[in-house]
């Protein structure tokens, strides 16, 4: 799934032909037939929906290396309510606004993909960095709705930041199922530890962490609980870095040649 999460950084032309650097990778799980793009290529607000066999795959674009510092310029980013009927469920305001920019297109794209593949059985949603955060909000939005009826939903997240509070995390796990959430953290990646945990209702990271040990892409631990001290949380904060965020499983995220602008300004500032 990493290659799909990375491929969405590339331009739509090479994605349509499935000829991008990551598309051609020998560790790719197979080619996709791209059915929809959503968002704007003049921003980082972008993703694709494709079909492989009996599976619909949705990928959201993340932050570019030149802008990744914006993810944690303010560790006390304010919350937004997901909706008024669940006042305890709170999410990162910037991520929420970014998702709202994509919501209609991404939901319509899934509807179109299901029409093109009525026998599809699975929905996999993936992303890296900000793309992982948007993947979570998308799945939180569509899971359990008519739009996903009959589909087995799973999400594969690479280096996501914290997205919401404990109530949000609990609600997300209830909707999607713990066994269907895979949150990967590479070594000393700093981004999964932001925003920081402050106040009486702090941000909380998603559970089911797969933590690849620092400097060893073949050794890992799996922690089912959120904020488990046996995985990446066991490292001193001073050891966290950006380099590991840009290199999952030994593969850099910036191999695509991009012609569009790299980042949707204002999400994190």
RODOKE-123584 format. One line per field, with one value per residue (C-alpha): y, z negated, x. Coordinates in pm, 1 decimal, always signed. Each point is the difference from the previous one (the first is absolute). Layout:
N
Y: Y,...
Z: Z,...
X: X,...
//
This chain:
269
Y: +0.0,+234.7,+32.0,+117.3,+249.4,+130.0,-14.4,+264.7,+252.6,-34.6,+188.3,-127.2,-70.9,-270.6,-133.5,-41.2,-206.2,-158.8,+78.3,+202.6,-85.3,-173.4,-154.5,-191.7,-109.7,-375.4,+2.0,+153.3,-226.2,+38.8,+258.2,+207.2,+105.5,+361.9,+93.6,+345.7,+284.5,+244.9,+331.4,+249.0,-65.4,+361.2,-90.0,-288.1,-71.2,-297.3,-372.4,-283.9,-294.3,-315.3,-361.0,-308.5,-329.9,+4.8,+289.0,+374.5,+196.4,+364.2,+196.5,+351.3,+216.8,+103.7,+280.6,+56.8,-6.7,+376.4,+70.8,-281.1,+232.9,+164.5,-313.6,+96.8,+375.4,+16.9,-298.0,+147.6,+5.1,+62.6,-257.4,+5.1,-193.0,-281.3,+71.7,+149.3,-334.8,-129.8,+295.6,-210.9,-106.8,+256.9,+8.8,+216.4,+314.5,+22.5,-362.4,+32.4,+305.6,-171.6,-302.3,+212.3,+134.9,-357.1,-155.0,+31.4,-106.9,-289.9,-134.1,+30.7,-170.3,-300.6,-16.9,+1.8,-267.7,-223.9,+42.3,-99.5,-299.1,-129.9,-322.1,+173.1,-133.7,+220.7,+365.7,+86.4,+358.9,+115.7,+301.2,+129.2,+295.0,+245.3,-252.6,-250.7,+253.3,+69.4,-375.6,-38.1,+282.5,-139.3,-346.1,+145.0,+179.4,-292.7,-313.7,-144.9,+205.5,-116.1,+106.7,-284.4,-258.3,-348.1,+105.8,-116.4,+321.5,+28.4,+282.8,-1.1,+313.3,+103.5,+259.3,+167.1,+282.2,-9.2,+87.3,+34.7,-56.2,-326.1,+11.8,+28.2,-290.2,-220.8,+84.4,-67.1,-339.5,-85.3,+83.9,-160.7,-274.0,-27.5,-285.0,+216.4,+286.2,-18.7,+301.4,-22.8,+206.3,+1.1,+5.3,+351.1,+167.2,+314.7,+64.2,-271.4,+182.7,+329.5,+184.7,-32.8,-135.3,+295.9,+89.8,-204.5,-130.0,-58.5,-130.5,-378.0,-215.0,-291.6,-352.3,-305.7,+147.6,-185.8,+156.3,-70.1,+17.8,+282.3,-86.3,-340.3,-28.9,-371.7,+6.4,+132.7,-13.3,+6.6,+188.7,-29.0,+277.0,+371.9,+190.3,-327.5,+52.3,-326.3,+144.0,+336.8,+179.1,-169.3,+225.0,+324.9,+293.7,+138.8,-300.6,+65.1,+135.1,+93.6,-224.9,-318.2,+157.0,+33.8,-353.5,-280.7,-357.3,+140.9,+176.6,+378.6,+166.9,+270.2,-199.5,+130.7,+294.7,+245.4,+288.4,+119.4,+206.9,-201.2,+107.6,+135.2,+306.6,+90.5,-348.2,+0.2,+365.5
Z: +0.0,-48.6,+374.6,+40.1,-284.7,+170.1,+356.0,-77.9,-30.4,+376.7,+280.0,+136.5,+345.5,-122.8,-237.8,+281.5,+195.8,-323.1,+100.2,-299.0,-197.0,-270.4,+245.7,+159.7,-330.6,-27.5,-348.3,+130.0,-64.7,+356.1,+249.9,-55.8,+244.3,-101.3,-1.6,-158.2,-113.6,-257.7,-126.0,+183.3,+139.4,-78.9,-367.8,-230.3,-18.4,+235.4,+22.7,+224.5,+0.8,+187.1,+36.4,-25.8,+25.6,-248.3,-200.2,+17.3,-112.4,-108.3,-55.9,-137.0,+64.7,-296.4,-73.9,+209.3,-155.2,+44.8,-206.7,-253.0,-280.8,+23.0,-156.6,-340.6,-5.8,-261.6,-231.3,-145.7,+319.2,-94.1,+37.7,+219.4,-75.6,+247.1,-25.2,-247.9,-83.0,-144.6,-199.0,-165.8,+330.8,+94.1,+282.5,+112.8,+147.1,+293.5,+101.0,-28.0,+227.9,+247.9,+9.6,+52.1,+317.0,+132.7,-158.2,+282.2,+274.8,-200.4,-91.7,+358.1,+124.2,-220.3,+123.9,+359.0,-75.2,-151.8,+309.4,+213.3,-224.4,-145.2,-106.4,-196.0,-354.8,-165.2,-60.1,-91.2,-93.7,-29.4,-27.5,-136.2,-239.4,+56.2,+250.5,-282.8,-210.7,+287.5,+53.5,-358.6,+28.1,+329.8,-142.5,-314.0,+231.5,+225.9,-215.6,-103.9,+259.3,+309.3,+204.8,-146.3,-58.0,+83.0,+9.5,-244.2,-91.6,-108.2,-33.0,+31.3,-142.8,+35.2,-247.5,-87.7,-254.8,-284.8,+144.8,-284.8,-366.0,-183.3,+78.6,+370.6,-13.6,-185.0,+246.5,+297.0,-136.9,-63.7,+360.6,+178.3,-237.4,-166.2,+226.2,+307.3,-113.5,+77.6,-113.4,+95.7,-167.7,+137.5,-266.9,-140.2,+214.2,-184.3,+173.1,-179.9,-324.9,+107.7,-88.9,-358.0,-286.0,-213.8,-222.1,-133.0,+342.3,+190.6,+348.6,+13.3,+259.3,+165.4,-129.1,+179.7,+57.5,+199.4,-114.3,+214.3,-220.7,+63.5,+264.4,+62.4,+258.8,-64.9,-376.9,-147.8,-292.6,+14.6,-269.7,-7.1,-254.1,+76.2,-129.2,-96.9,-166.4,+147.9,+353.0,+130.9,-317.3,-186.4,+168.8,-160.1,+187.2,+77.5,+226.8,+232.8,+344.8,+338.4,+201.5,-103.0,+92.7,+359.8,+26.8,-76.5,+37.5,+137.7,+288.7,+31.7,+61.2,+237.7,+307.5,+222.6,+228.0,-76.7,+216.6,-228.3,-314.4,-303.7,-282.2,-98.2,-200.0,-318.8,-125.4,-284.9,-43.3
X: +0.0,+295.2,+46.3,-359.5,+44.1,+315.6,-135.1,-262.5,+284.6,+49.2,-175.1,-328.7,+146.1,+237.5,-262.9,-250.5,+252.5,+126.8,+356.9,+120.9,+314.4,-201.1,-244.9,+288.7,+152.6,+62.8,-154.6,-322.5,-295.5,-124.6,-121.0,-309.7,-265.3,-51.1,-367.3,-3.5,+218.0,-127.0,+128.8,+216.9,+344.9,+90.4,-8.3,+78.6,-371.2,+3.4,-66.5,-100.7,-238.1,+96.2,-101.6,+217.8,-182.4,-287.0,+143.1,-59.4,+305.7,-16.7,+321.3,+42.8,+306.6,+214.7,+239.9,+309.8,+346.1,+48.1,-309.6,-9.2,+110.2,-341.0,-145.2,+127.2,+56.2,-274.0,-38.2,-321.5,-209.1,-366.2,-273.1,-305.8,-317.8,-65.8,-370.4,-243.9,-161.3,+328.6,+136.2,+269.8,+154.1,+264.1,+253.6,+289.8,-150.2,+240.5,-38.6,-376.8,-10.2,+231.9,-228.9,-309.6,+164.6,+7.5,-304.9,-253.0,+241.0,+144.7,-342.9,-124.0,+317.1,-68.4,-357.9,+127.6,+259.2,-264.1,-215.2,+300.4,+74.9,-326.6,+173.4,+276.0,+22.4,+263.6,+74.7,+359.7,+83.6,+359.4,+225.4,+328.7,+35.5,-287.5,-137.1,-32.7,-190.6,-240.1,-39.4,-117.8,-252.0,-129.8,-49.7,-157.6,-242.9,-96.6,+36.4,-332.0,-187.8,-190.4,+301.3,+207.6,-274.0,+127.4,+366.0,+264.4,+182.4,+364.2,+248.7,+378.8,+157.2,+363.3,+124.2,-331.0,-4.2,-246.1,-339.3,-246.7,-75.5,-66.9,-370.7,+78.9,+246.2,-247.7,-275.6,+228.4,+103.2,-365.4,-90.9,+293.6,+114.8,+339.1,+113.2,-64.9,+223.6,+372.2,+201.1,+366.0,+269.6,+353.4,+270.9,+42.4,-267.3,-104.5,-334.2,-204.7,+77.7,-160.0,-212.0,+116.2,-206.9,-106.1,-292.0,-290.0,-110.0,+324.9,+55.1,+30.0,+170.6,-178.7,+61.5,+138.2,+344.4,+262.9,+326.1,+303.9,+306.6,+248.7,+260.4,-161.4,-277.0,-53.6,-51.9,-321.9,-241.0,-379.3,-188.8,-377.3,-63.2,+1.8,+303.8,+168.7,+337.4,+130.3,+11.9,+124.4,-110.8,+284.2,+257.3,+115.1,-149.5,+346.2,+66.4,-294.4,+84.7,-143.8,+230.2,-178.5,-334.2,+117.2,+139.1,-240.0,+128.6,+322.5,-175.3,-10.9,-334.1,+129.3,+103.3,-278.1,+63.7,-278.2,-115.4,-278.5,+36.8,+106.8,-223.3,-338.7,+98.9,-176.5,-85.3,+246.6,+94.8
//
